[in-house]
Amino acid sequence: MDNKNALRAGALAAGTTLMMLLMSSPALALTRDDGDDPGTGLSVVETLGLYVVAPLVLFAVIAGLVWVLDKSKDRQDPTSSNITVKGGKAQAEA
């Protein structure tokens, strides 16, 4: 990549980062908006249950349903499982 392309990529990355920082600044404000009515915060147990345990349980339920309801046949490779070698030692020496 030559210098012109590197400069263009750097300017684009810097501009994008700057715009994202400028757009996200209202999210960091400490003043409340009109009609803002925040609820009570979550405890540590509630947070872990909501963001860690619940997704793991949901994943386990979906994976279990897929495993139980799988109706496909045995997925063994048919070409390697039915090969028999007759007289293996004699053919190996030949």
N, C-alpha and C positions, 0 to 999 in steps of 0.2 A: 504494500500500500504506500503510495507516495505521500508527500507532505500535505498536498492540497486535500486529499481524501481524509487524512488523519485530522486535519484542522476542521474540516466540515463535520466529521463524526464527533469530535470533541465539543464543538459549538452546539451541535444538536443535543448531545447528552447534558451539557451544562444548562442549556435553555429549558429542556424538559424537566430537569431537576429543580430549577428555579421556579418554573410555573407550578410544579406540584407543591413546593413549599409555600408559595403564595396562596394557592387554592386551599391548602389544609390549615392555614392559620386560624380561620374561624373555629375550627374544631378544637383548638387548644385554648379558646377563650374561657375565662373563669366567670364571666358575667352570665346570668341566666336570661334566656329569651322570654318574651311574653308567652304565657300559657305553658311554660316548662314546669312539669311537675314530676321530678324524679322520685322513684320509689326507694324503698330501703335496699341497701346493698346485700349481696349474697355472702353467706359465710363460706369458710374454706371448704367445708364438707359439701355444701350445696354447689359450689363452683366445680369441685372435682367430680361430683356426681353428674353434673350437667355436661361438662366438657371432656371428661375422660371416661367415666364408667358407662354413660348412656351410649356414646358411639361404639364402644367395644361390645356392649351387649347387642346393639343393633347389627353390628358386623357379624357377631357369632350367630345370631338368629338367621340372617340371610345366608351365611355360609352353610349352616346346618340344613336349612330348607333346600338349598341347591344340592347338597350332598345326599340327602335322603330321597329327594325327588328325581335324581339323575337316573334316566332310563337307558342310557347308552350301554352298549356291550363292553366287554372287557377290552381295554385299550392296549393290549399287548401287541407288539410288532409281529405280524404273522410270518414274516420272512426269516426272522432269526430264531423263532421259537420252535419251528418244525424241521430244522436241519439235523439230519443224523449222518454221522461219518462212519462208513463201513471199512473195517480193516485199517484203522488210522495209522498204525505203525508201519505197515507195508507201503502205504501210499506216501508217507512222509519220507521214506528212504529213497523212493524212486525218483 
